[in-house]
Amino acid sequence: MKFFSVLIITVLTTFCSAQSNGPKISSTWVADNGDGTYKNPILYADYSDPDVIRVGNDYFMTASSFNAAPGLPILHSKDMINWVLVNHALPMQVPVETFKIPQHGKGVWAPSIRYHNEEIYIYWGDPDFGIYMVKTKDPFGEWDKPVLVMEGKGLIDPSPLWDDDGNAYLVHAYAGSRTGVKSLLSVNKMNVEGTKVLDQGIHVFDGHENHKTVEGSKFYKRNGYYYIFAPAGGVSTGWQLILRSKNIYGPYEEKVVLEQGSTTINGPHQGAWVETQTGESWFYHFQDVDAYGRIVHLQPMQWKNDWPVMGKDLDKNGIGEPIATYKKPDVGSAHHIITPQETDMFTNFGIGLQWQWNANPEVVWHAKLPGNHFLRLFAIKLPADATNLWMVPNLLLQKFPAPTFEASTKITLVPEEAEQGKSAGLIIMGMDYAKLSIKHDSNGYFLTQNVALKAEEGTPEQLQEKVSLKSNSVYLKVNIEGPDAMCQFSFSENGKKYTKIGKPFKAQPGKWMGAKIGLFCISTQEAKRGGYADIDWFKISN
């Protein structure tokens, strides 16, 4: 533990010094109230199915990333409230070739992060390939290549447990969309290295009668009891279930410990029990808020008769309900306010960690040269059968950071030899999407604002408005207003006076994820090769 703590201090210092002006504080959402209390959600962003561990004085979070690359975000905190992105554990989705094409809703489902033998492990289920694991001694640095621990379709939501006697186990759930059966939890024995299951497993809980869609299992041991923390009842409407037994294979007792009740926090479930340095217990969970994705909350937690008690029992029915604000966890010391990255001025060596591609990236999609304070996106040709941007891999996207915010950018389009067919712009991506594009033809440069409804079905884009431009540079902006995520695009040719373009658009979630905002640069199949767009900056503001 001593070596690991020194490593964290060294690498974190290097990470922070590498930022252009140090960690930034968001102008759109800050959970730390600055007075010793915090408000929920602690992250108003789609860090879906969060899991958290403490290693010494440091906390690490990971979350589902589905088809986005890089995957498995690694967030770091010193006080459980203030988080910053520091890495991704999965630079490329696996299998690499499969995920070179967008695989919406597939990929990394519900990871579990654990610390064992001075290494950090992450297990996750890919519903089409099986259960994978990656590990590292340095969470800020390189992670080992993924290992397929258990091959098979429909195996999801795994969580390991290394028992006191040295044996290792894995609990997991099943995806009904792949197996035809769900609402089951099973336990498999693993080798002590945690790299392979050793048996077919034993079903330990069946939720079909009282806890349908039980999944998201997390394995713990305390006071001689084996605990499985598992959500049930559905993503947006469910509750948090706790199972416990003196035998790892059961029978398991059950108790519901957290529900929406009289609050506005729907489906408060699926997350992590974390214990602070001072012995306090806390529970992280998500809330599904449609286009904004599954945002992260933190509930106080206590133990009573060896059952966890979460949140506050407002209606006195013995089940906790989520709190809106509370005193911060006691971690033994105070820490500065920080928030995950949003704005990118493209002044660092590479692009910010907040960015993810729509598929495994190719090196020729972009260039961020040392000393160049802009991002260059190359005009990559659309897939031959593309009817819209749903299956376009080179979309550079990030999560919505708050219920209300503004995103702006400056783009210069350089078509090179092409007379037409190159375009770049700003996009709100989801099952429906909207974009604002700078384009060109023989008459010059112009803007189009387009919408694609039911994009997954291949519906062509609809033109909302077209405006001529004086040059190949333009300032683009979109305002997003909560709680319905209504989006309004606007543009400027001088960066000062903006004009609205197109109709308001209601952002929609993607497949198992929230809507995203980002950039693109594309080419039609017919256009001559070459062309690019230079992005001066991308700003998120209130």
C-alpha positions in Angstrom: 0.0 0.0 0.0 2.9 2.4 0.8 4.4 1.9 -2.7 1.0 2.4 -4.3 0.4 5.6 -2.4 3.7 7.1 -3.4 3.1 6.1 -7.0 -0.3 7.8 -7.0 1.2 11.0 -5.6 4.0 11.1 -8.2 1.7 10.4 -11.2 -1.1 12.7 -10.0 1.4 15.5 -9.6 2.7 14.9 -13.2 -0.9 14.8 -14.5 -1.9 18.0 -12.9 1.2 19.9 -14.0 0.5 18.7 -17.6 -2.8 20.6 -17.7 -2.5 24.0 -19.4 -3.6 26.0 -16.4 -4.3 23.3 -13.8 -7.6 21.6 -13.2 -10.6 23.8 -14.2 -13.8 24.3 -12.3 -17.0 23.9 -14.3 -19.3 26.9 -14.8 -22.2 24.5 -15.4 -22.3 22.1 -12.5 -20.4 21.9 -9.2 -21.5 19.5 -6.5 -19.3 20.8 -3.7 -21.3 23.7 -2.1 -18.0 25.1 -0.6 -19.4 25.0 3.0 -18.7 21.4 4.0 -21.8 20.1 2.2 -22.6 18.8 -1.3 -25.5 18.5 -3.6 -26.7 15.6 -5.7 -26.0 14.6 -8.3 -22.2 14.8 -7.7 -21.7 14.2 -11.4 -24.4 15.6 -13.7 -23.0 13.5 -16.6 -23.6 10.0 -18.0 -21.1 8.0 -15.9 -23.5 5.1 -16.2 -23.4 2.1 -13.8 -20.6 3.7 -11.6 -18.3 1.7 -9.4 -15.9 3.2 -6.9 -13.0 2.0 -4.7 -10.7 3.6 -2.2 -7.0 2.9 -2.3 -5.3 4.6 0.7 -6.3 8.2 0.5 -7.4 8.1 -3.1 -10.7 7.2 -4.7 -11.2 5.8 -8.2 -14.4 5.5 -10.2 -15.1 3.7 -13.5 -18.4 3.4 -15.5 -20.0 1.8 -18.5 -18.7 3.2 -21.8 -20.6 0.9 -24.2 -19.3 1.3 -27.8 -17.3 4.6 -27.2 -13.6 4.6 -27.5 -11.5 4.9 -25.5 -13.5 3.0 -22.9 -13.6 2.5 -19.2 -13.1 6.0 -17.9 -11.0 6.4 -14.8 -11.9 9.3 -12.5 -10.0 10.2 -9.4 -11.0 12.0 -6.2 -9.5 12.8 -2.9 -12.8 13.5 -1.1 -15.5 11.5 -2.9 -17.2 14.6 -4.2 -14.7 16.4 -6.4 -13.8 14.2 -9.4 -11.5 14.6 -12.4 -10.9 12.3 -15.4 -7.3 10.9 -15.3 -7.3 8.0 -17.8 -9.1 5.3 -19.7 -8.4 1.7 -18.9 -9.4 0.5 -22.4 -7.8 2.5 -25.2 -9.5 0.3 -27.8 -12.7 -1.6 -27.5 -12.2 -5.4 -28.0 -12.4 -7.3 -30.3 -10.6 -4.4 -32.0 -11.8 -5.2 -35.6 -15.4 -5.6 -34.5 -15.5 -2.2 -32.9 -13.9 -0.3 -35.9 -17.6 -0.1 -36.9 -20.0 1.7 -34.4 -21.6 -0.9 -32.2 -24.3 1.2 -30.6 -25.3 -0.1 -27.2 -22.8 -2.9 -27.2 -19.3 -3.1 -25.7 -18.6 -2.2 -22.0 -21.5 -2.9 -19.7 -21.5 -2.2 -15.9 -17.9 -2.6 -14.8 -16.7 -3.5 -11.4 -13.4 -2.0 -10.0 -11.5 -3.7 -7.1 -8.1 -3.4 -5.4 -6.3 -6.7 -4.7 -2.6 -7.5 -4.1 -1.5 -3.9 -4.9 -3.2 -3.9 -8.2 -6.5 -2.4 -9.5 -8.7 -4.8 -11.4 -11.7 -3.9 -13.6 -14.2 -6.6 -14.7 -17.0 -5.9 -17.2 -19.4 -7.8 -19.3 -19.7 -7.5 -23.1 -23.1 -9.1 -23.8 -21.9 -10.5 -27.1 -18.5 -11.9 -26.1 -18.3 -12.5 -22.4 -16.7 -11.2 -19.2 -13.4 -9.3 -19.6 -10.8 -8.1 -17.1 -8.0 -5.5 -17.2 -5.6 -4.6 -14.3 -2.8 -2.2 -13.5 -0.4 -1.1 -10.7 -0.7 2.4 -12.0 -4.2 3.7 -12.6 -2.9 6.9 -14.2 -0.7 5.0 -16.6 -0.9 1.9 -18.9 -3.3 -0.9 -18.2 -2.7 -4.5 -19.1 -4.3 -5.9 -22.2 -7.9 -7.3 -21.6 -8.3 -10.9 -20.6 -11.4 -12.9 -21.5 -12.3 -14.4 -18.1 -15.5 -16.1 -19.2 -16.6 -16.5 -22.8 -20.3 -16.5 -23.7 -23.3 -14.5 -24.8 -25.4 -12.6 -22.3 -22.9 -12.6 -19.4 -23.0 -9.2 -17.8 -22.5 -7.1 -14.7 -19.6 -9.2 -13.1 -18.0 -8.5 -9.8 -15.1 -10.4 -8.2 -14.5 -11.3 -4.6 -11.3 -12.7 -3.1 -12.3 -14.5 0.0 -10.4 -14.7 3.3 -9.2 -18.3 2.5 -7.6 -17.2 -0.8 -10.3 -18.5 -3.1 -11.7 -16.2 -5.8 -15.3 -15.9 -7.0 -17.3 -14.0 -9.6 -20.9 -13.0 -9.4 -22.7 -11.9 -12.6 -26.1 -11.4 -14.2 -27.7 -12.3 -17.6 -28.8 -10.1 -20.5 -32.2 -11.3 -21.6 -31.7 -9.8 -25.0 -28.9 -12.4 -25.6 -29.9 -15.4 -23.5 -33.7 -15.1 -23.5 -33.5 -15.2 -19.7 -32.8 -12.5 -17.2 -33.4 -11.7 -13.5 -30.9 -14.3 -12.4 -27.6 -14.0 -10.5 -24.9 -16.7 -10.6 -21.6 -17.2 -8.8 -18.6 -18.8 -10.4 -15.3 -19.9 -8.9 -12.2 -18.3 -10.4 -8.5 -19.0 -10.3 -6.7 -17.0 -7.7 -5.2 -14.8 -10.4 -8.8 -13.7 -11.4 -8.1 -14.5 -15.0 -10.4 -17.5 -15.6 -13.6 -19.0 -14.2 -13.2 -22.7 -13.2 -16.8 -24.0 -13.3 -20.2 -23.6 -14.8 -21.4 -21.6 -11.8 -24.4 -21.8 -9.5 -27.5 -19.7 -9.6 -27.8 -18.0 -6.2 -30.8 -15.6 -6.7 -33.9 -15.6 -8.9 -35.8 -12.3 -9.1 -38.6 -13.3 -11.4 -41.3 -13.1 -8.7 -40.4 -10.0 -6.6 -37.3 -8.4 -8.2 -37.6 -8.5 -12.0 -34.5 -7.4 -13.9 -32.2 -7.9 -11.0 -28.7 -7.2 -12.4 -25.8 -4.9 -11.7 -24.4 -7.2 -9.1 -21.6 -6.1 -6.7 -19.8 -8.6 -4.4 -18.7 -7.7 -0.8 -17.9 -9.4 2.5 -18.4 -8.0 5.9 -18.7 -9.4 9.5 -18.9 -13.0 8.1 -21.7 -12.2 5.6 -21.4 -12.3 1.8 -23.3 -9.4 0.3 -24.6 -8.9 -3.2 -25.7 -5.4 -3.9 -28.0 -5.5 -6.9 -30.5 -3.1 -8.6 -33.9 -4.5 -9.6 -37.1 -3.2 -11.2 -35.6 -1.5 -14.3 -33.2 1.2 -15.2 -35.4 4.2 -14.7 -37.9 2.9 -12.2 -36.2 0.4 -10.0 -34.8 0.1 -6.4 -31.7 -1.1 -4.7 -31.7 -4.6 -3.4 -29.3 -6.2 -0.9 -28.7 -9.9 -0.6 -26.8 -11.5 2.2 -25.7 -15.0 3.3 -23.2 -16.7 5.5 -22.5 -19.1 2.6 -21.2 -17.7 -0.7 -23.6 -19.9 -2.6 -26.6 -19.0 -0.4 -29.4 -19.2 0.5 -29.5 -15.4 0.4 -31.8 -13.2 2.5 -33.1 -10.1 0.7 -33.9 -6.5 1.7 -34.8 -3.4 -0.3 -32.8 -0.5 1.1 -33.3 2.4 -1.3 -36.2 3.6 -3.4 -37.6 6.8 -5.0 -40.4 7.1 -2.5 -41.6 10.7 -2.3 -38.5 12.2 -4.0 -37.9 13.2 -7.6 -34.9 10.8 -7.9 -36.3 7.9 -10.0 -34.6 4.5 -10.0 -31.9 5.2 -7.4 -29.8 2.1 -7.7 -26.7 0.3 -9.1 -23.4 1.5 -7.8 -20.8 1.1 -5.1 -20.4 0.8 -1.3 -17.3 2.7 -0.2 -15.8 3.1 3.2 -13.7 6.2 4.0 -10.4 6.4 5.9 -12.4 7.4 9.0 -14.8 4.4 8.8 -17.8 6.1 7.3 -19.9 4.2 4.7 -21.3 5.7 1.5 -23.2 4.5 -1.5 -22.9 5.7 -5.1 -25.7 5.1 -7.5 -27.1 6.4 -10.8 -30.4 8.1 -11.8 -31.6 7.8 -15.4 -32.6 11.3 -16.7 -33.3 10.5 -20.4 -31.1 12.6 -22.7 -28.7 13.5 -19.9 -28.0 9.8 -19.3 -27.4 8.1 -16.0 -26.1 10.7 -13.6 -24.2 9.9 -10.4 -25.5 10.4 -6.8 -24.0 9.8 -3.4 -26.0 8.6 -0.4 -24.9 8.4 3.2 -25.0 4.8 4.5 -24.9 3.1 7.9 -25.0 -0.4 9.1 -27.8 -1.7 11.3 -28.1 -5.4 12.3 -25.6 -6.1 9.5 -27.9 -4.5 6.9 -27.0 -1.3 5.1 -29.2 1.7 5.6 -29.0 4.2 2.8 -30.3 7.8 2.3 -33.1 8.9 4.6 -36.3 7.0 5.5 -38.7 9.9 4.9 -41.9 7.9 5.0 -40.8 5.5 7.8 -41.4 2.4 5.8 -38.0 1.0 6.6 -36.6 1.8 3.1 -34.2 4.8 2.5 -34.9 7.5 0.0 -32.3 9.7 -1.8 -31.1 12.9 -0.2 -30.7 16.1 -2.2 -27.9 17.7 -0.1 -25.8 16.4 2.8 -22.5 17.0 4.7 -19.4 15.9 2.8 -17.8 12.6 3.7 -15.2 12.7 6.4 -11.9 11.7 4.6 -9.7 13.2 7.3 -8.7 16.4 5.5 -10.1 19.1 3.2 -9.6 19.3 -0.5 -10.0 21.8 -3.3 -13.0 21.9 -5.6 -12.4 20.3 -9.0 -14.7 19.0 -11.8 -14.3 16.7 -14.8 -12.9 18.3 -18.0 -15.4 19.9 -20.4 -13.8 22.7 -22.4 -10.8 21.9 -24.7 -8.7 24.8 -26.0 -6.5 22.2 -27.8 -3.3 23.7 -26.2 -2.0 20.4 -24.7 -0.1 17.6 -26.4 -3.3 15.6 -27.2 -7.0 16.1 -27.1 -8.7 16.1 -23.7 -9.7 12.9 -21.9 -13.4 14.0 -22.1 -13.5 13.1 -25.8 -14.5 9.7 -27.1 -15.0 8.4 -30.7 -18.0 6.6 -32.0 -15.9 3.6 -32.7 -12.2 2.5 -32.4 -10.3 5.4 -33.9 -7.9 5.4 -36.8 -4.7 7.5 -36.5 -5.6 9.5 -39.7 -8.8 10.8 -38.3 -7.2 13.8 -36.5 -3.9 15.5 -35.8 -2.9 17.5 -32.7 0.7 18.5 -33.3 2.9 19.8 -30.5 2.9 23.6 -30.6 -0.2 23.9 -32.7 -3.1 25.3 -30.6 -5.9 23.8 -32.7 -7.3 20.4 -33.6 -7.3 19.2 -37.2 -10.0 16.8 -38.2 -9.6 15.2 -41.6 -12.5 14.8 -43.9 -13.1 11.0 -43.8 -15.4 9.5 -46.4 -18.8 8.3 -45.2 -19.4 4.6 -45.2 -20.7 3.6 -48.7 -24.1 2.6 -47.4 -24.6 5.5 -44.9 -27.9 7.3 -45.1 -27.1 9.5 -42.1 -24.3 9.8 -39.5 -25.5 7.0 -37.2 -22.9 4.5 -38.4 -20.1 7.0 -39.0 -17.2 6.1 -36.8 -15.2 9.4 -36.7 -17.6 11.4 -34.6 -15.7 13.0 -31.7 -18.1 13.3 -28.8 -18.3 14.1 -25.1 -21.1 13.8 -22.4 -23.6 16.4 -21.6 -22.1 18.0 -18.4 -25.2 19.7 -16.9 -28.9 20.2 -17.3 -28.3 23.7 -18.9 -25.2 24.7 -20.8 -23.8 26.2 -23.9 -21.3 24.7 -26.3 -19.4 26.8 -28.8 -16.5 26.3 -31.3 -14.7 28.0 -34.1 -14.2 25.9 -37.3 -12.3 26.6 -40.5 -13.1 24.2 -43.4 -10.3 23.6 -46.0 -11.6 21.4 -48.8 -8.3 21.3 -50.7 -8.9 19.9 -54.2 -12.6 19.1 -53.7 -15.1 21.4 -55.3 -17.8 20.1 -53.1 -18.6 17.3 -50.6 -16.5 18.2 -47.6 -18.3 19.4 -44.4 -17.5 19.9 -40.7 -19.5 21.0 -37.7 -21.2 20.7 -34.3 -23.5 17.8 -33.5 -26.0 16.7 -30.8 -25.9 12.9 -31.1 -28.5 10.4 -30.0 -31.2 8.2 -31.4 -32.4 11.4 -33.1 -29.6 13.9 -33.8 -29.1 17.5 -35.0 -26.1 19.1 -36.5 -24.8 22.5 -37.8 -22.4 22.1 -40.7 -20.1 24.3 -42.7 -20.1 23.1 -46.3 -18.9 24.3 -49.8 -19.7 24.2 -53.5 -18.8 26.1 -56.6 -20.6 29.2 -55.3 -18.7 29.3 -52.0 -19.2 28.4 -48.3 -22.5 28.0 -46.5 -24.1 26.6 -43.4 -26.8 23.9 -43.1 -28.8 22.9 -40.0 -30.0 19.3 -40.3 -32.0 16.9 -38.2 -32.2 13.1 -38.4 -35.1 11.5 -36.6 -35.0 7.8 -35.8 -31.4 7.8 -37.0 -30.8 4.1 -36.1 -33.4 3.2 -38.7 -31.5 4.9 -41.5 -33.8 7.9 -41.8 -32.2 10.5 -44.0 -31.4 14.0 -42.6 -33.9 16.8 -43.1 -32.7 20.2 -43.9 -34.0 22.9 -41.5 -32.2 26.0 -42.8 -29.4 27.0 -45.1 -27.3 30.3 -44.9 -24.5 31.6 -47.1 -21.1 32.5 -45.5 -18.5 35.1 -46.5 -15.5 32.9 -45.7 -14.5 29.3 -44.7 -14.3 30.2 -41.0 -17.4 30.3 -38.7 -18.3 30.3 -35.1 -20.9 27.8 -34.1 -22.9 27.5 -30.9 -25.7 25.4 -29.4 -27.6 26.2 -26.2 -29.1 23.2 -24.2 -31.9 24.0 -21.8 -33.1 21.5 -19.1 -35.0 19.6 -18.1 -36.2 18.6 -21.6 -32.8 19.1 -23.2 -34.1 21.5 -25.8 -31.3 22.6 -28.2 -31.0 25.8 -30.2 -28.2 26.3 -32.7 -26.7 29.7 -33.7 -23.7 31.0 -35.7 -21.5 34.0 -36.1 -19.0 35.2 -38.6 -17.2 37.5 -36.2 -17.5 35.7 -32.9 -19.6 38.5 -31.4 -23.0 38.7 -32.9 -24.8 35.3 -33.1 -27.9 34.5 -35.2 -30.2 31.5 -34.5 -30.5 28.9 -37.2 -33.0 26.1 -37.5 -35.8 25.1 -35.1 -35.4 24.1 -31.5 -34.5 20.4 -31.2 -35.2 18.0 -28.4 -32.1 15.9 -27.7 -32.6 12.2 -27.4 -30.5 9.5 -25.6 -28.4 7.2 -27.5 -28.5 3.4 -27.2 -28.1 2.8 -23.4 -26.4 6.1 -23.0 -27.2 9.8 -22.8 -27.1 12.2 -25.7 -23.6 13.5 -26.6 -22.2 16.7 -28.0 -19.2 17.0 -30.3 -17.5 17.6 -33.6 -17.2 15.9 -37.0 -15.5 16.3 -40.3 -16.7 14.1 -43.2 -16.6 13.7 -47.0 -19.1 12.3 -49.4 -18.0 9.2 -51.3 -17.9 11.1 -54.6 -15.7 14.0 -53.5 -12.0 14.1 -54.3 -9.7 12.9 -51.5 -8.3 15.3 -48.9 -9.8 18.1 -47.0 -9.8 19.0 -43.3 -11.3 21.3 -40.7 -9.3 23.2 -38.1 -11.0 23.5 -34.7 -9.6 26.5 -32.7 -11.3 25.5 -29.5 -14.4 23.9 -28.0 -15.9 25.6 -25.0 -18.6 24.5 -22.5 -20.1 27.4 -20.5 -23.1 28.3 -18.5 
